[in-house]
Amino acid sequence: LHVLLPKLDEDDDAAVAPEVAAVNLPDAAKGEKIILLTTCPLEKADVRNCISEAGLPSVANPAAIIKVASIPKLGSGKTDFGGAKLLASESI
């Protein structure tokens, strides 16, 4: 998906790199579904094409893409997947 993310202007000290996190949520029909959280706008069709071109199975396609202000982080700076999952469930 990195090819879909906007390029960071290295001359801009205030520039913030775009972030993406994928989480799974329960789904009555399939058991679970993938939700993609992103800090930059992404089109579902572009993401699906990227996944297809990478040779990944269709089950890797996200059920939803949610633009958020920021991806939840732990104190260590790593992605807080529990927080991301909660954010995704509240946003669906």
C-alpha positions, 0 to 999 in steps of 0.5 A: 500500500505504500505506493498509494500513500502521499510522498513526504516532503523532506524539506518540510520539518513539520511534515508528518508521515502518513500512517496505516493500520489494519485490524480485524473485527467480527463479521456475522457473515464471514467470521471477521472482516479487515478494517483499514485505518489511515491518516490520509485519504485512500480510495477503496478501489485503489487499495483493492487494485493494489492488493490484487496486483500484489497477488494477495487473495481477495479476503485480504481486501478491507471491508472498510477504510476509515480516515482518522486523525491519528493511529493509536500508539502505545507509550513505546510509540508502537501501534496500539492495536487494541486501541485501533480496534476500538477506534475502528469498531466505534467508527463503523 
